[in-house]
Structure formats: structure tokens, C-alpha cells
Amino acid sequence: MPDVLARHAVRVTGRPGGAPIVFAHGFGCDQTLWRFITPAFERDYRVVSFDYIGAGRSDRTSYDPARYASLQGYADDVLQICHALDLEGVTLVGHSVSATVAMLASIAEPRLFDSLVLVTPSPRYVDDPPGYIGGFSRADIDGLLGMMDVNATGWAAYLAPVVMGNPDRPALASDLEATFCSIDPVMARQFAKVTFLADNRADLATVSVPSLILQVSDDVVAPMAVGTYLHERLRESTLRVIQGTGHCPHVSHPDETTRLILEFLRARDPMRHPVATTA
Amino acid sequence: MLDDELHIVEANAHLAELLGLDQRELVGRPFESLLSVPARLLFQTHVFPALLAEGRVEEVLLTLAGRDGEAVPILLNAERNPATSDDGFVVLAVRIRARSRWEQDLLAATRALEAERAESRKLADELARAARDLESRHADDARSREFRDAFVGVVSHELRTPITTIYGMSHLLRQRHLKMQPADLQSGLEDIETEADRLRRLTEDLLVLSRAEGGRLEVADDPLIVGHVVRAAVQGERERSDGHVFELSVASGLPLVLGDSTYVEQVLRNYLSNAVKYSPAGSTVRTSARELDGGVSVTVTDEGAGLGDEPPDELWTLFYRTKDAIQQAGGAGIGLFVSKALIEAMGGRVWAGAAVEPPTGGAEFGFWLPAAPDPGEE
């Protein structure tokens, strides 16, 4: 197995010859968060998920602060993984900040991708008055970073599940179905900083791959206005809204999330499979 | 108690009091709406996924949006309702005061430690830089010490030889001149004159050297006729020498150059005396002056062994003497260095190489000086 696949704890399931669908997890958790929806894709698709360096069972020793000082470093990871698996016509599903990462990856190599699925995306979290409401002030972001620092100082246990990924307990680590959601505090903080202080609005115009925007009606992290902002600026984008609360519809509303993604992909099928044009 | 959508089903009076709200107002509200904005971010990105995926979270520091916008730090424990296992969550929020302060202190201490580390890194960098400075100063010192040693060694030798001759010879002449043959007397006086001349030249070179080393080398930039200077220098060398043939060719119509005739002559004397020193008696030393590149070039060639493989640039280094040179003749290794300094101070350049014509394999030393601006143009 190429190094890159081990480094990112890449997991490949589903139909070996199927169209590839790659799931990129967001900030705050790891690839295990996809497990509520990935089974629905395994019959028809080649399903790929992975951990960013510092998250889940990735190789944390290969964390490079310079590489991950911008979202481009994460996009490069995604591209490397796609190439290591020799994928073509990829559907890239990115949650939260990974939606931006997905856009950056598609800008770098548009021909690698068939389509993007952007789950609760936001190109910029901080307000930029007048004219742009990201939902947060700079002070809010500083407050978040401060809170993360305190939570990471030692006995606060929100990162308790990290122990599940402990190399001292390989039995747990090798159990693919183990339920945990772990992220290295240093990586998490940097990821948070890069994520919440990023401004990728200018990149939207250069995205040429068709995309599905999955918006949750009541999401404080990526409010409705941000979803419509993206929809207006992304060429060939489809906006679907899930009625509900929260930032992780693939966890809170897995069935609806799955249905909307499959609908979007099936609508694209005629283009991906020329056989349909003879019908 | 929260429902599956994390809306509040039931809340106790204590929580209501923390928030400055009526207990009944809380029911039906999304739990995250009780949080401060930064805490909402943390909740949605970290706590909520963990809660849904794992069914529980423990001891997460969050802040509630309290009365008057005051942020109230709490520790949050939550787990899926054990009674129904699939329906809602039980949430316990504990207000933290002392512990929050503790954690803040710990964080502050951690940051202070990090700052201190950064500070000591900076200090270490500065120390390393200072050490490098010292080393380079030490190297400078070593260089200047080396210079002084070489200087003292060379000069004492180069001075002592002529002084010894002058002293010894004049002593001899004073005691015996009445009894000496006129030819011996003549020869003795010539020796004294030669050695005194050698001393004079060395003194002139040393004077230039000390000015050049101190950065105080100043040269006049008078318009001068190179032909005159060259003729004077060659004539002087011809009188001094008795074993060499001197040829001189000065092209006609040479432009005036800017410079200091005393210094140009000094350079030429250095070149000529080197040519004499390093070529066999009876051979020819050729001096020629011609127009070149908007100036005048002067070359002195000899019929000696040439420069061999010696790197030409090294020749101009102070105190540098080739192995062959050391074997062939005495010298201080100052002349060429001084010549280069003088010519460059006059805006010219020097070079050394193999003599081109006639092809006898000797050495060629040359210098070039720029022509003076045409007075008609001013």
C-alpha cells in the first residue's frame, strides 16, 4: 500500500468497479462520522474515506504545520489519495471545511472530478460587512480558539475518545467499526484557525465541476444565507435544503442526506454513462 | 433533558437561574441557543457530532450566554437517554468558577512557558549570532596578526639586506678609500647607490601599501602623457641594469590619460624590475604602450620562464610569491599588490599572462588607464 494511503488511514469499500465516491470529513471529527451514510453507497459505488493528518487513525507523526497552514495543504492530500488509488471521474463529498477543500482540489485538477457534494459549506465564516454575512465575528472565532485551548489543557475530556485510537490498544484501533471521533488537539486547533479564518470567496468563480450544495435550514455554523451565496456563485450548482437543526446532516439526518446525494448523482448518470444517451 | 433534535424538553430551575430566564421559557428552545456564539461553534463542530456518534460527551468546557451577555463557563456532560436509549439526551451542566480560573491559570502558565521558551530560543539565537560575530572578529584579528607577522618578516629581511650592504660598504670606503683602486672605489659606490635605490623603492611601495591598507590611498588625476612616463622609467631601469636589453615602443598619437605620473612610474619600475629579476641576463625586456579600449595599455614582457601554472589572480595578492620566484630572487611580494592598488585607484586595471610576442615563453605584465576626457567636449 502506498504510504499516502496508510498515512491517511484510507478505507476503500463498495463495488470495486463502481464509480468512485470519496468522503472528506470536516473539522472536529474524523472519517467515522460518515458511517451513517456510506453503507447506502456501497452497492453501486467504490466508496473511499480517509482521515486528515492528526485526525482518527492517521499517522500523526507526519503532521506538518507548514503544509497545513492553509486549506490548500488539505486539498493536496485529497488529490494525492485520489492519485494513489488511480481514481477517475471522482465524486468528492466534503463536509463543512472540506467542502472548501473539495472546491480547491477541483480547481487544481478539474478533470479528476465528476462532481462535488458540498455538505454545509461556507467559503468564509467571519462576517465581511457590508454585503457578506458569514455568521461570526473575529471575536467569536478567538473565543472558540480560546475554548479549544482550555479543553485541550489536560483533564477536560471532550477529547477522551482519543484513547480509542491509542496505539497501546491495537485491538480497538484495528476495529473499523469502533465508534470514536478523535482528533489531535494541536491539529484541531490549527485546523480550526485555518478553517474559520479562511476566505475562499474569490475561488468560487473558478470552480468548474458541477456541485450539489447540501444546506441545513437551521445551521449556526453555515447559515442559510451562506448556502444561497454559494449557490449564486458556483456554476452548475444545485442547492438542496434539509429541514432541521445542526451542522452535520450526515449524522443527524442520514437518510435524507443519502437520498439527496443519490438523487443528484442519478440525475448526472446520463452524462457519466454514455449508454443512457441511446435510450 | 433534550429531544433527538437537541431541543429542550425539560430544564431545572438552576439552569434557568444561570441564564437569567424563566424555567418555562426554556422548554422547546434549541439547546445551542443557550450557548455563547463561540460555544455554539464548538458545540456544532465537536460536541454534537460526538454526542450523536458516540451517545455521550464528558466534561466539555462551554460558555452559556448568561444574563446581560455575560459568558458563564460550564462543564457539560451529556448522554443518550439511558431509559429510552434512542430518544433524547440527558444533559448535565455544572457551573465552574474556581476550576475555570484554575484552567485559565494553567493555560496562562502554559502560554507564559511557551513565551519563555520562545524567548530563550531568541536568546539562544542571539548568543549564536554573538558567537559568530566573535569568531569573525577573531578571524579578523587572526588575519591582521598574520598580516603584521608577514609584514615584519618581509620588511625586516628586505630592509636589512640593503642596509647591511650600505653600512658595510660605506664603512669599508671610509677606512680604505685612500688606498683603494679607483675601479674598486667606483664599484663600491655603485653598490651603495643600488642598495639605496632599492631601499627608496621599497619605502615608496610601503608608503602606498600602508595608505591602501588604511583606505587612505589618494592619487592625483592630472592629465599625463604616458609616453613620457614610460620613457623615463625604461631609461632609469636601463641605467640601473647592465645585463639586459631594453626595447621600447610607444605608439604615436596616444591619448592623454588621467593619473599621477609618480605612481605610474612606480608601477612601471615594479614591472621592469620584476622582468629583470626573473629573466636571464642578456635577454630582452620589451615595453610597449598602445591605445586600447578608449585608454592606453602598457605592457612589459620578459624572456624568462614565464608564469607557468600559477593562477594570475594570486600574483596580485600581498606577500604572495610563487615558488619559482622564491627560488629565483629575493623580494617582498609587495610590488604587484601595490601596483594593482595604484592603477585601480587611477580607474585602470592590471593583468598578467604569458608574453605573446615575441613567443619566447616569458611573462607579460600590463596595465591600462582610461583616456582623459577630450577637453574640447567640456
Interface residues (C-beta under 8 A of the other chain):
Chain A: G26 F27 G28 C29 T32 L33 S96 F136 S137 D140 I141 D142 G143 L144 G146 M147 M148 D149 V150 N151 T153 G154 W155 A156 A157 Y158 A160 P161 T179 F180 C181 A192 F196 D218 D219 V220 V221 G244 T245 G246 H247 C248 V251 S252
Chain B: E5 L6 H7 P30 E32 S36 V37 P38 A39 R40 L41 L42 Q44 T45 H46 V47 F48 P49 A50 L52 A53 E54 V57 E58 E59 V60 L61 L62 T63 A71 L75 E103 Q104 L106 L107 T110
